[in-house]
Amino acid sequence: MFANTLLVLGGILIFLGSIGMLTQKDLYTRIQFGGIADTVGTFTVLIGLALKTQNEIFRFIIIGLLVLLIGPVLSHAIAHSAAYNKIRVKDNE
């Protein structure tokens, strides 16, 4: 029951993050929505899967740790590349 709740919650987080990415006008805000939704949503889904399938819990823990480490690094790399290429934040008018 708790595992199913985590799976649904993770799916909702990923969905809301995707909607947030589509609705924002600024690149850096899109990166923030995508990074948070990807990391937290995927980790929540992986915890739910680990609780649901007890025999492969170690595999899901390793994948979850990789997601927690690689997701923010990729978001930072994309934002750093955008700043390096002089993509500026536009003022809302």
Secondary structure, DSSP 8 states (H G I E B T S, - for coil): -HHHHHHHHHHHHHHHHHHHHHH--SHHHHHHHHHHIIIIIHHHHHHHHHHH-GGGHHHHHHHHHHHHHHHHHHHHHHHHHHHHTT-------
